[in-house]
Each structure stands twice: as structure tokens, then as C-alpha cells.
Amino acid sequence: MKKLLAMLLAVLCLLGGAAIAEEYDLSEPYELVIYVAYDGAKDLDMVTEEINKITQEKLNATVTIKPIGTADQTTKYNLVLATGEKCDLIFEATWFSYADKANNGAFIALEDYIDTYVPELRTLIPEEKWEQSKIKGHDYAIPGVVTNCTSAGFLYRADLAEKYGIEEVKTMEDIEAYCEAIKANEPDILPMYSHANDMFTIYNSMYHEHTGIGHPYFHFFVCDLDNPRDLHVSADTENFLDYCTWARSWVEKGYVQSDAVSNTEDHASVMLAGKYASSIFNGAYENLLTTIIIPSETAHPDWEWGYISWAEMFQISMPNVPFQGSFAIPYACEDPVRALLFVKELLTNEELSRLIDCGIEGVHYEVAEDGSYVSLNDPQNPGYLQNCLAFNNLINPDFKLYPSYYSRVQEEFDKIIPYAVYNYKEAFPVDIEPVRDYVNALSLTYQQYGYPLVHGQIDDVEEGIRIFKEKMLEAGAQQVFEEYNRQWQAYLDMMGVPAAE
């Protein structure tokens, strides 16, 4: 009977009718435990006290927020789920293997609870976001309401570019010309900063391909965005050879440091110190503004910065899928309806939304005359910074406060959103269980033989790729490919992607 009612309510929603929620018994008090994938805040208890004044009145519930923290984050996250620790809402993302965990019973399927007791969530969060977050037809994630589209890119000293006659940096050739100018004329400055996986961020955009199928298990397989049905081993392609050859040339020419993979320098510190003339930045443009560009306007008023994203350079961008930065309800939750009602309250209650996003007005922030967010935190010892709990994607845009510089972030977003394509790989609900041991072996193989290649660390690129492919086969690449390809084709069927011509 309950399932039949849920089905009828869902049909009403789809037809535009106003679904009527069953009344839910809130007479028993409840503690909502929420795990967030951030470090939390010094004043978290103070803010939680104010949050609880609202949730006790509205939901007869108190809230306990537990930051997982950024150190050893994945291990701690997995431990919470594996031990069945009390948890009612938990931050979710591809880097925590959302699809794999949903496939293997870590989360509660929410559709019956939503359609019976909290159908408003179907209108507060757009239908397409629910559809794009489903795993095997079920709602395991409460998707975000915000569309995010970011891209890695190239940050450079525009004042130096102008000084050496480089009018604009729009292509890879322009970047190389800029680096040559720095090498020739600025002996005390290194041309380009890079670390970890920064250089490989260029690959997807440069070739209009998806790598990392089955994220986050490295870059074994690739598909052409023009023909996503064609899944193949990335190391077998001419593009992979071209990319690795090009990456090696940048190391040999001295554009990027040879120890990029092991580089642990703090990006903002070394850029503001003038050690590097440019950098490959793998992150949101807003972070560049707040950590380098805006601080340098005071510290180095004679400097000017230029920036171009790979999305703009290669005219392709991939928005985050809605379950990136979402929340799920773990199987150990004793009251999933109360958890869903909390999300509904967050999306409809401006006071609650502001508390979670910004902290306490007059203590942690104030609203400027122009309506912008102004932090009142001590920069050296902040009490509660905006979005310190990673709830950003579930903050209603009508309630959101933005800092005064946000128009510059919006300008960058406006440049890349016209090139947006659907991010098939990020939404792919891969189930690695049938080949888990092979995937683990391949991960180690990639780190040992693939990582040095994509970062230009191997002298003989063709020989390096030959050895990489050989080691991948030994580790089980064929078995993993066959299973991934089977699931990939079924997933594209579900998404309505036409068969290959």
C-alpha cells in the first residue's frame, strides 16, 4: 500500500500536480548526526546551538555535526560507513566512490520516503538533477540545487607577458612563447608551477575526451565525447602518445619543474613570493582570486594577472553532476524521514540556511550595504568561515550571500558554461565489485608506470608506454575493460545515448 501511494504521488509530481505529503510523527525527539567532509570550524558548537533552536522547533530534533576532516579523509569516511556508526546524513562525491557505495548497500534508497512524506523536495530540487543522480533507478543522493562548472587552467603574470611582447595567451603555443620569454629574460623566476596531477588536467579538454571512466580509479579508459559508445584503453590511443610526448617536451624545455609529481610547495605562497611566473591551476577560479590574485593587488600592486581556463582554450567544459557535493543517508540511519525533513527545512528556511552557510550574523559575518557577504573572522584564527561545512550545493540560491568579488567569479563561469557538455563519466555508476582486485592492482600499476608518463618524467615516451601497457595487462586491464565496457554500454542505454554509427 505504501509503495502504491508513493507511485501515485510521484505521478502527480510529474504531471505538475501538488503532491500531498503524509503527516509524519515527530512526537519523539531525535538526534540528527551529520558527517561533513571538511575540517569544521572553531565556533561549530556555538553555531550548532543556534541551529538547534530552529530544528527543535521545526523537527523536534537536535543536530550534531561531525567533520571528517581533510587529513586521511577517505579512510575516515569509509570507516564511518563500514562500521555502521550512527549517521543520518553524509557528504557525498565521486572521490568517495558514491556509485560504488550506493551499488553495494551503503545508502538508503530514498524515493518512497520522499514521495510519501517530503514530496516538496521534488520541486525544490529540479527533476533533471534527481534523474542524473539515480543509481539503478533509485535515489540514493539528495542532489545539489546549484549547477557548478569549473575548469583547471593557466595563471600567468600578464605584466610580464606585455613586457616581452606577448599580446595575449590564448593557445598552447602562446603559453610556450611566454615560458621561453621568462627563461630568456627572468633568470630568478621559474616559468611554471605544477604539482601532483595538474598537467594531466589538460588532456580531457585538449582532445575532447573523457578519461577516468569509473572515477576515481585513475585514467585507464577513455571515450570520445563525440562518440561516447567507443570506450577503449587510454594508453592505446595516438592522443595518449601525443600528450605524453608533449608533456615530456615541457619538462625537457624547462617550462615545468621535473619534480612536479612530488612537489609539495604551497601554491599561493610561492606564487605570491614571485618564485614562478605562471602556474597550472587545478581548482575553482574563486580559489585563485582569494588566494593569489586579490592578495597580490595589495602585496604587489605593479603585478597584473592573466588567466585562461582549459575549458575556454579548447572550447569544452564539463559541469559537475548533481551528486557531486550532495548528501546521502547511510543504511545505519534510524529515521530517514527526519533527515529528509531537515534538508527540506534547509532549502526553505533562510535563517537556518544562513547559519549553516555563514555562521552567526554580527559574529562571523555581516551583510554590506550592497548585499554582499563580509567575513568578520580573524584571518589567523577564524571562527566560522562561509561554507566551512561543505553544504554549499544545498544552499538555496535565493538565500545565498556572495562576497563582493563574486562578479569576477561569475564572469569566468559565463565564459565556460556555453561550452558545457554532459559529464557522462562523472555520473557513471560503476560497480567495481566483480573486478575489485584487478582494479586495485591497476591503481598501483598506474601510480608506478602511468603517473610518470603523464607528467613528462620518462625520457623514452614510446618505450614507457609499451612497458605501461604490458604492466596493465599483467594487472588485469583486459578483465576490467570487459566488465567496465559492459556496464558502460548499459549505462548509456539507460541515459538514452544513441548507439554508435
C-alpha positions in Angstrom: 0.0 0.0 0.0 2.8 2.4 0.9 4.6 1.8 -2.4 1.4 2.3 -4.3 0.8 5.6 -2.6 4.4 6.6 -3.3 3.9 5.8 -7.0 0.7 7.8 -7.2 2.4 10.8 -5.6 5.3 10.6 -8.0 2.9 10.6 -10.9 1.2 13.6 -9.6 4.5 15.4 -9.3 5.4 14.6 -12.9 2.0 15.8 -14.1 2.5 19.1 -12.3 0.0 18.3 -9.6 0.6 19.3 -6.0 1.6 16.2 -4.2 0.2 16.0 -0.6 2.6 14.6 2.0 1.5 12.1 4.6 1.9 13.6 8.1 4.9 12.2 9.8 5.0 11.6 13.6 7.6 14.0 15.1 6.5 13.5 18.7 9.6 11.6 19.7 12.8 13.7 19.9 15.7 12.7 17.7 19.4 13.5 17.3 20.4 14.0 13.6 24.1 13.2 13.2 25.6 14.8 10.1 29.1 14.0 8.7 30.7 16.7 6.6 33.9 16.3 4.6 35.5 19.4 5.9 37.6 20.3 8.9 34.7 22.1 10.6 35.2 25.3 12.5 36.4 26.6 15.9 32.9 28.0 16.6 31.0 25.0 15.4 29.4 24.4 18.8 28.3 28.0 19.1 26.7 27.9 15.6 25.2 24.4 16.3 23.4 25.8 19.4 21.7 28.3 17.2 20.8 25.7 14.6 19.3 23.5 17.2 16.9 26.3 18.3 15.4 26.0 14.8 15.5 22.3 14.4 14.0 21.6 17.8 11.0 23.9 17.0 10.5 22.6 13.4 11.6 19.0 13.6 11.8 18.1 17.3 15.4 17.2 16.6 18.8 18.3 17.6 21.7 18.3 15.2 25.2 17.1 15.8 27.7 17.9 13.0 30.8 15.8 12.8 33.6 17.0 10.4 35.5 14.1 8.8 38.5 16.4 8.2 40.8 16.7 5.2 43.6 14.6 6.7 43.3 10.9 5.7 39.8 11.8 4.6 38.8 8.8 2.6 39.9 6.3 5.3 37.8 8.1 7.9 34.9 8.4 5.6 34.9 4.7 4.7 35.2 3.8 8.4 32.0 5.6 9.3 30.1 3.7 6.7 31.7 0.3 7.2 31.2 0.2 11.0 27.5 1.3 10.9 28.2 4.2 13.1 25.2 6.4 13.8 24.9 8.8 10.9 21.8 10.4 9.3 23.3 12.4 6.5 26.8 12.2 5.0 28.6 14.3 2.4 28.8 12.6 -1.0 31.0 12.9 -4.1 32.7 10.9 -6.8 36.0 10.9 -4.9 34.3 9.0 -2.1 33.1 6.4 -4.7 29.4 7.4 -4.4 28.3 5.0 -7.2 30.3 2.1 -5.9 29.0 2.5 -2.3 25.4 3.0 -3.5 25.7 -0.2 -5.6 26.9 -2.1 -2.5 24.3 -1.1 0.0 25.9 1.8 1.9 23.0 4.2 1.5 19.2 4.0 1.8 17.0 4.3 -1.3 15.0 7.4 -0.7 12.3 7.5 -3.3 9.5 6.0 -1.2 10.3 8.2 1.8 10.5 11.4 -0.4 7.3 10.8 -2.4 5.3 9.8 0.7 6.5 12.3 3.3 8.6 15.0 1.7 7.4 15.4 -1.9 8.3 19.1 -1.8 11.9 18.0 -2.5 10.8 17.0 -6.0 10.1 20.7 -6.8 12.7 22.3 -4.6 15.4 20.3 -6.4 14.9 20.2 -10.2 13.7 16.9 -11.7 16.7 16.5 -14.1 19.1 16.6 -11.1 17.2 13.7 -9.5 17.3 11.8 -12.7 21.1 12.4 -13.2 21.8 11.2 -9.7 20.0 7.9 -9.8 21.8 4.6 -9.3 19.9 1.6 -10.9 16.7 3.6 -10.8 17.0 4.6 -7.1 17.5 7.9 -5.4 20.5 7.4 -3.1 21.8 11.0 -3.2 20.0 14.2 -2.3 21.4 16.2 -5.3 22.6 19.8 -5.1 20.4 22.7 -6.3 23.4 24.6 -7.8 25.0 24.0 -11.2 28.7 24.1 -10.9 31.0 24.3 -13.9 34.7 24.8 -13.1 37.9 24.1 -15.1 41.6 23.9 -14.4 43.6 26.5 -16.3 46.7 28.6 -16.8 47.5 31.6 -14.5 50.3 33.9 -15.6 51.8 37.3 -15.0 50.2 39.5 -17.6 52.5 42.3 -16.8 55.5 40.1 -17.8 53.7 38.9 -20.9 53.2 42.5 -22.0 56.8 43.4 -21.2 58.1 40.7 -23.6 55.7 41.4 -26.4 53.2 38.6 -25.9 49.8 40.4 -26.5 47.6 37.6 -25.3 47.7 34.0 -24.1 45.0 32.0 -25.8 46.7 28.9 -27.1 49.3 26.3 -26.0 51.7 28.0 -28.4 51.2 31.2 -26.6 52.0 29.5 -23.3 55.2 28.1 -24.7 56.2 31.5 -26.1 55.6 33.0 -22.6 57.7 30.4 -20.9 60.5 30.9 -23.4 60.4 34.7 -22.7 60.6 34.1 -18.9 63.6 31.7 -19.4 65.4 34.1 -21.6 64.8 37.3 -19.6 64.0 36.4 -15.9 66.7 34.2 -14.6 65.4 34.5 -11.0 61.9 33.3 -11.9 60.9 29.8 -12.9 58.5 29.7 -15.8 55.7 27.5 -14.4 54.5 25.9 -11.2 52.9 22.4 -11.2 52.3 19.6 -8.8 50.6 16.2 -8.5 48.1 15.7 -11.3 47.9 19.3 -12.6 49.4 18.7 -16.0 47.0 15.9 -16.9 44.0 18.2 -16.4 44.8 19.5 -19.9 44.2 16.1 -21.5 40.4 15.9 -21.3 39.9 19.3 -22.8 42.6 19.2 -25.3 41.3 16.0 -27.0 37.6 16.4 -26.2 37.7 13.0 -24.5 36.7 11.6 -21.1 39.4 9.8 -19.1 38.9 8.4 -15.7 35.9 6.3 -16.6 34.9 4.7 -13.3 36.3 7.7 -11.4 38.3 7.8 -9.1 40.2 4.8 -10.3 42.7 6.7 -12.5 42.8 7.0 -16.2 42.6 3.5 -17.6 39.9 4.0 -20.2 38.7 6.8 -22.4 35.8 7.7 -24.7 35.4 10.3 -27.3 32.8 12.9 -26.4 31.5 12.8 -30.0 31.0 9.0 -29.7 30.8 8.0 -26.0 29.9 4.4 -27.0 33.5 4.0 -28.1 35.3 3.0 -24.8 38.9 2.0 -25.1 42.1 1.8 -23.2 43.6 5.2 -23.0 47.2 4.0 -23.4 46.3 2.5 -26.8 45.5 5.9 -28.4 47.5 8.2 -30.5 46.2 11.1 -28.3 47.9 9.5 -25.2 51.2 9.2 -27.1 50.9 12.8 -28.3 50.0 14.1 -24.8 52.9 12.2 -23.1 55.3 13.4 -25.8 54.2 17.0 -25.3 54.3 16.7 -21.5 57.9 15.4 -21.8 58.8 18.3 -24.0 57.7 20.8 -21.4 59.9 19.2 -18.8 62.9 19.0 -21.2 62.5 22.6 -22.2 62.4 23.7 -18.6 58.9 25.1 -18.7 57.7 23.0 -15.8 59.8 21.6 -13.0 60.9 18.0 -13.3 59.8 17.1 -9.8 56.2 18.2 -10.3 54.8 14.8 -9.1 56.5 15.1 -5.7 56.2 18.9 -5.4 54.7 19.9 -2.1 55.1 23.7 -2.2 52.1 25.7 -1.2 50.8 27.2 -4.4 49.7 30.6 -3.1 52.8 31.1 -1.1 55.3 30.5 -3.9 53.3 32.5 -6.5 53.0 35.5 -4.2 56.7 35.2 -3.4 57.4 35.6 -7.1 59.2 32.3 -7.5 57.1 31.3 -10.5 55.8 33.4 -13.4 52.8 31.1 -14.1 51.1 28.0 -12.9 48.7 25.2 -14.0 45.9 25.6 -11.5 43.7 22.6 -10.8 40.8 24.1 -9.0 38.0 26.7 -8.9 38.8 30.1 -10.2 37.3 31.6 -7.0 40.2 30.0 -5.1 42.7 31.8 -7.4 41.0 35.1 -6.7 41.0 34.7 -2.9 44.5 33.1 -2.5 46.6 34.8 -5.2 45.0 37.5 -7.4 43.3 39.6 -4.8 46.1 39.4 -2.2 48.6 40.4 -4.8 46.7 43.6 -5.5 47.9 44.8 -2.1 51.2 43.0 -1.9 52.3 43.6 -5.5 50.3 46.5 -7.0 52.5 46.5 -10.0 51.7 42.9 -10.9 48.9 42.0 -13.3 47.4 38.6 -13.7 46.0 36.8 -16.7 44.1 33.6 -16.7 42.6 31.2 -19.3 40.9 28.0 -18.5 41.3 24.8 -20.5 37.6 24.9 -21.0 37.8 28.3 -22.8 41.0 27.4 -24.6 39.7 24.1 -26.0 36.0 25.1 -26.0 34.7 22.3 -23.9 33.6 22.2 -20.2 32.0 19.5 -18.1 29.7 20.7 -15.3 29.7 18.7 -12.1 26.9 16.2 -11.9 24.3 16.9 -9.2 25.5 14.3 -6.8 28.9 16.0 -6.6 28.9 17.6 -3.2 25.5 16.1 -2.4 24.3 14.3 0.7 23.2 10.7 1.2 21.5 8.8 4.1 23.6 5.9 5.3 22.0 2.5 6.0 22.6 3.0 9.7 20.2 6.0 9.8 17.2 5.2 12.2 15.0 8.0 10.9 15.5 8.8 7.2 12.3 10.9 7.1 13.6 13.2 9.7 16.9 13.6 7.8 14.9 14.5 4.6 12.8 16.9 6.5 16.0 18.6 7.7 17.1 19.0 4.1 13.7 20.5 3.2 14.0 22.9 6.1 17.5 23.9 4.9 16.1 24.7 1.4 13.1 26.7 2.6 14.3 28.4 5.9 16.5 31.4 5.3 17.6 31.7 8.9 18.8 28.0 9.0 20.4 28.3 5.6 22.4 31.4 6.7 23.5 29.8 9.9 24.9 26.7 8.2 26.5 28.6 5.3 27.8 31.7 7.1 27.6 31.3 10.9 26.1 33.9 13.2 25.4 37.4 11.8 27.4 40.1 13.7 29.8 37.5 15.0 31.1 35.6 11.9 29.8 37.8 9.1 27.9 40.9 8.2 25.9 42.0 5.2 27.3 45.0 3.4 25.1 47.8 2.0 25.3 46.3 -1.4 24.1 43.0 0.0 27.4 41.2 -0.2 28.9 38.8 2.4 31.6 40.3 4.6 33.6 38.0 6.9 34.2 39.1 10.4 36.6 36.3 11.1 40.2 36.7 12.3 42.1 35.6 9.3 44.7 33.9 11.5 42.2 32.2 13.8 38.8 32.1 12.0 35.7 31.1 14.0 33.3 30.1 11.2 34.1 30.7 7.5 31.5 30.6 4.8 30.9 27.1 3.5 33.1 25.6 6.1 30.7 22.6 6.4 30.5 21.9 2.6 26.8 22.5 2.4 27.2 24.9 -0.5 25.3 22.9 -3.1 22.2 22.6 -0.8 22.0 26.3 -0.1 19.0 27.9 -1.8 20.4 30.5 -4.3 17.6 32.9 -3.1 19.2 32.8 0.4 22.9 32.8 -0.7 25.2 35.7 0.2 28.1 36.3 -2.1 31.4 38.3 -1.4 31.8 41.5 -3.4 34.4 39.9 -5.7 31.9 37.3 -6.8 31.0 39.1 -10.0 34.5 38.2 -11.2 33.8 34.5 -10.5 30.6 34.8 -12.4 32.4 36.4 -15.4 34.7 33.3 -15.6 31.6 31.0 -15.2 29.9 32.8 -18.1 33.0 32.2 -20.3 32.9 28.4 -19.9 29.3 27.5 -19.5 28.5 27.9 -23.2 30.9 25.0 -23.9 29.2 22.7 -21.4 28.6 19.0 -22.4 27.0 16.4 -20.2 29.6 14.8 -18.0 28.9 11.1 -18.7 32.0 9.8 -16.9 31.3 11.5 -13.6 27.8 10.2 -13.5 28.7 6.6 -14.4 27.5 4.4 -11.6 30.3 1.8 -12.0 30.1 -1.3 -9.7 33.7 -2.4 -9.3 32.8 -5.4 -7.1 33.2 -8.0 -9.9 36.7 -6.9 -10.7 37.7 -5.1 -7.5 41.0 -7.0 -7.0 42.0 -6.2 -10.6 41.1 -2.5 -10.2 43.2 -2.3 -7.0 46.2 -3.8 -8.9 45.7 -1.4 -11.8 45.6 1.5 -9.5 49.1 0.6 -8.2 50.3 0.0 -11.8 49.0 3.4 -12.8 50.9 5.1 -10.0 54.1 3.3 -10.8 54.1 3.4 -14.6 51.4 5.7 -15.8 51.9 8.7 -13.5 55.5 9.3 -14.5 54.4 9.2 -18.2 51.6 11.8 -18.0 53.9 14.1 -16.0 56.7 14.0 -18.5 59.1 12.1 -16.3 60.0 9.4 -18.8 62.8 10.1 -21.4 61.7 7.5 -23.9 58.0 8.0 -24.1 57.2 5.2 -26.6 59.1 2.7 -24.6 57.5 4.0 -21.4 54.0 3.5 -22.9 55.0 0.0 -24.1 56.0 -1.0 -20.6 52.9 0.7 -19.1 50.6 -1.3 -21.3 52.4 -4.5 -20.6 52.2 -4.0 -16.9 48.5 -3.0 -17.2 47.7 -6.3 -19.0 49.6 -8.2 -16.3 47.5 -6.4 -13.7 44.2 -7.4 -15.3 43.4 -4.5 -17.7 41.5 -6.7 -20.1 39.3 -8.2 -17.5 38.5 -4.7 -16.1 37.9 -3.3 -19.5 35.4 -6.0 -20.4 33.4 -5.5 -17.2 33.6 -1.7 -17.4 32.6 -1.7 -21.0 29.6 -4.0 -20.3 28.4 -1.6 -17.6 29.3 1.5 -19.6 27.1 0.4 -22.6 24.2 -0.5 -20.2 24.6 2.9 -18.6 24.5 4.7 -21.9 21.4 2.7 -22.8 19.7 3.9 -19.6 20.8 7.5 -20.4 19.3 7.2 -23.9 22.6 7.8 -25.7 22.3 6.5 -29.4 24.2 3.5 -30.5 27.5 4.1 -32.4 27.0 4.7 -36.1 
